[in-house]
Amino acid sequence: MRVTANRDTCTVSSLCVYRAPDVFDQDDEGHVVVLLPDPPDASRAAVRDAARSCPTRSIQVDEEA
């Protein structure tokens, strides 16, 4: 799995940080920061949930990477 985020479309909803705090954080302006682009197996379900929950679809998950 490979996780990326588009900071240009992020609307600072913080849902990703709530869903997967070990993988996502926010910068000083509140925009998403990917801490672990290759998350451990234990975090992958939460990452998928965070991506589905993102209101602007700013989080991309490549399952094959």
N, CA, C and O of each residue as an XYZ file, in Angstrom:
260
protein
N       0.853     -1.179      0.000
C       0.000      0.000      0.000
C       0.895      1.237      0.000
O       1.927      1.286      0.670
N       0.468      2.227     -0.770
C       1.156      3.521     -0.808
C       0.104      4.607     -0.625
O      -0.911      4.620     -1.322
N       0.349      5.524      0.318
C      -0.607      6.589      0.637
C      -0.018      7.938      0.247
O       1.123      8.258      0.580
N      -0.819      8.716     -0.462
C      -0.443     10.091     -0.798
C      -1.628     10.989     -0.494
O      -2.754     10.517     -0.333
N      -1.368     12.282     -0.418
C      -2.440     13.239     -0.152
C      -2.206     14.505     -0.963
O      -1.071     14.951     -1.130
N      -3.282     15.068     -1.455
C      -3.232     16.314     -2.202
C      -3.532     17.457     -1.243
O      -4.685     17.693     -0.883
N      -2.500     18.154     -0.840
C      -2.646     19.251      0.114
C      -3.393     20.437     -0.502
O      -3.961     21.254      0.224
N      -3.396     20.537     -1.832
C      -4.085     21.649     -2.496
C      -5.604     21.536     -2.387
O      -6.306     22.547     -2.398
N      -6.105     20.318     -2.283
C      -7.553     20.136     -2.196
C      -8.031     19.851     -0.774
O      -9.235     19.785     -0.525
N      -7.101     19.683      0.152
C      -7.447     19.424      1.554
C      -8.233     20.600      2.131
O      -7.839     21.757      1.982
N      -9.349     20.287      2.791
C     -10.186     21.341      3.379
C     -10.095     21.375      4.897
O     -10.945     21.972      5.559
N      -9.078     20.743      5.445
C      -8.786     20.805      6.873
C      -9.928     20.233      7.719
O     -10.253     20.775      8.775
N     -10.527     19.151      7.258
C     -11.617     18.538      8.020
C     -11.088     17.717      9.202
O     -11.816     17.478     10.167
N      -9.851     17.295      9.129
C      -9.177     16.535     10.191
C      -9.662     15.094     10.340
O      -9.206     14.389     11.240
N     -10.558     14.650      9.495
C     -11.071     13.286      9.627
C      -9.972     12.243      9.477
O      -9.993     11.216     10.155
N      -9.022     12.497      8.602
C      -7.942     11.523      8.413
C      -7.117     11.364      9.685
O      -6.719     10.253     10.037
N      -6.864     12.466     10.369
C      -6.068     12.421     11.597
C      -6.828     11.662     12.684
O      -6.225     10.915     13.454
N      -8.128     11.847     12.750
C      -8.935     11.127     13.739
C      -9.012      9.634     13.429
O      -9.012      8.801     14.335
N      -9.077      9.308     12.137
C      -9.237      7.913     11.747
C      -7.919      7.132     11.811
O      -7.908      5.960     12.185
N      -6.810      7.785     11.446
C      -5.514      7.095     11.403
C      -4.403      8.033     11.893
O      -3.587      8.492     11.094
N      -4.368      8.316     13.184
C      -3.406      9.295     13.712
C      -1.948      8.876     13.611
O      -1.057      9.721     13.685
N      -1.693      7.591     13.444
C      -0.308      7.158     13.281
C       0.191      7.369     11.853
O       1.396      7.333     11.605
N      -0.731      7.590     10.914
C      -0.374      7.751      9.500
C      -0.505      9.203      9.041
O       0.265      9.660      8.196
N      -1.474      9.922      9.592
C      -1.735     11.295      9.151
C      -1.550     12.300     10.283
O      -1.770     11.999     11.456
N      -1.142     13.493      9.894
C      -1.041     14.614     10.815
C      -1.453     15.860     10.035
O      -1.854     15.778      8.874
N      -1.346     17.010     10.690
C      -1.666     18.276     10.045
C      -0.517     19.245     10.263
O       0.156     19.218     11.293
N      -0.303     20.114      9.255
C       0.723     21.139      9.409
C       0.148     22.309     10.211
O      -0.973     22.225     10.712
N       0.895     23.376     10.329
C       0.463     24.532     11.122
C      -0.808     25.186     10.590
O      -1.515     25.866     11.334
N      -1.099     24.983      9.309
C      -2.312     25.549      8.710
C      -3.464     24.551      8.701
O      -4.572     24.876      8.275
N      -3.200     23.342      9.171
C      -4.243     22.330      9.259
C      -4.320     21.381      8.085
O      -5.165     20.486      8.075
N      -3.457     21.551      7.090
C      -3.488     20.674      5.918
C      -2.855     19.324      6.232
O      -1.954     19.210      7.062
N      -3.349     18.325      5.552
C      -2.914     16.947      5.776
C      -1.421     16.766      5.494
O      -0.865     17.343      4.560
N      -0.803     15.950      6.331
C       0.583     15.516      6.158
C       0.581     13.999      6.309
O       0.055     13.469      7.287
N       1.164     13.309      5.346
C       1.264     11.851      5.421
C       2.560     11.513      6.156
O       3.654     11.801      5.671
N       2.425     10.908      7.313
C       3.583     10.535      8.128
C       4.197      9.213      7.675
O       5.416      9.042      7.690
N       3.344      8.292      7.277
C       3.793      6.953      6.869
C       3.211      6.614      5.499
O       2.115      6.058      5.423
N       3.914      6.935      4.424
C       3.389      6.636      3.086
C       3.201      5.145      2.829
O       2.399      4.753      1.981
N       3.937      4.319      3.559
C       3.809      2.866      3.459
C       3.412      2.348      4.841
O       4.255      1.834      5.577
N       2.132      2.482      5.196
C       1.702      2.152      6.556
C       1.811      0.665      6.867
O       1.727     -0.173      5.969
N       1.998      0.343      8.144
C       2.055     -1.069      8.541
C       0.684     -1.734      8.357
O      -0.346     -1.063      8.287
N       0.701     -3.033      8.284
C      -0.541     -3.789      8.082
C      -1.620     -3.424      9.096
O      -2.798     -3.341      8.747
N      -1.230     -3.209     10.326
C      -2.196     -2.912     11.391
C      -2.925     -1.591     11.175
O      -3.990     -1.382     11.755
N      -2.383     -0.704     10.365
C      -2.995      0.616     10.138
C      -3.766      0.709      8.829
O      -4.439      1.710      8.581
N      -3.682     -0.289      8.010
C      -4.241     -0.189      6.655
C      -5.753     -0.036      6.613
O      -6.260      0.717      5.781
N      -6.478     -0.709      7.463
C      -7.941     -0.553      7.483
C      -8.310      0.878      7.863
O      -9.233      1.453      7.286
N      -7.606      1.451      8.820
C      -7.872      2.833      9.238
C      -7.535      3.815      8.118
O      -8.223      4.822      7.949
N      -6.488      3.531      7.361
C      -6.123      4.391      6.234
C      -7.209      4.349      5.166
O      -7.589      5.387      4.624
N      -7.700      3.173      4.868
C      -8.794      3.059      3.891
C     -10.020      3.836      4.368
O     -10.668      4.528      3.582
N     -10.329      3.722      5.636
C     -11.461      4.442      6.214
C     -11.239      5.951      6.116
O     -12.166      6.695      5.794
N     -10.032      6.400      6.388
C      -9.714      7.825      6.294
C      -9.879      8.319      4.865
O     -10.426      9.399      4.643
N      -9.416      7.549      3.902
C      -9.543      7.940      2.497
C     -11.010      8.022      2.081
O     -11.405      8.956      1.384
N     -11.819      7.048      2.505
C     -13.248      7.066      2.176
C     -13.964      8.231      2.854
O     -14.931      8.768      2.313
N     -13.494      8.619      4.032
C     -14.138      9.679      4.808
C     -13.760     11.089      4.367
O     -14.439     12.053      4.720
N     -12.692     11.213      3.607
C     -12.222     12.540      3.206
C     -13.264     13.217      2.309
O     -13.595     12.691      1.247
N     -13.784     14.378      2.725
C     -14.851     15.022      1.950
C     -14.405     15.522      0.584
O     -15.240     15.710     -0.301
N     -13.119     15.740      0.394
C     -12.629     16.227     -0.904
C     -11.848     15.165     -1.670
O     -11.280     15.442     -2.727
N     -11.822     13.955     -1.134
C     -11.087     12.840     -1.765
C      -9.624     13.213     -1.993
O      -9.042     12.891     -3.029
N      -9.047     13.890     -1.017
C      -7.657     14.334     -1.115
C      -6.651     13.249     -0.768
O      -5.453     13.429     -0.989
N      -7.109     12.137     -0.235
C      -6.209     11.037      0.139
C      -6.343      9.926     -0.903
O      -7.440      9.458     -1.206
N      -5.198      9.525     -1.435
C      -5.173      8.451     -2.412
C      -4.472      7.243     -1.809
O      -3.443      7.368     -1.145
N      -5.045      6.082     -2.052
C      -4.479      4.821     -1.567
C      -4.244      3.926     -2.768
O      -5.179      3.572     -3.487
N      -2.992      3.563     -2.978
C      -2.632      2.631     -4.043
C      -2.383      1.288     -3.381
O      -1.354      1.086     -2.736
N      -3.313      0.386     -3.540
C      -3.237     -0.913     -2.883
C      -2.125     -1.800     -3.455
O      -1.643     -2.707     -2.777
N      -1.731     -1.544     -4.664
C      -0.754     -2.414     -5.329
C       0.684     -1.962     -5.160
O       1.606     -2.668     -5.572
N       0.888     -0.818     -4.572
C       2.265     -0.297     -4.430
C       2.990     -0.997     -3.295
O       4.153     -0.695     -3.026
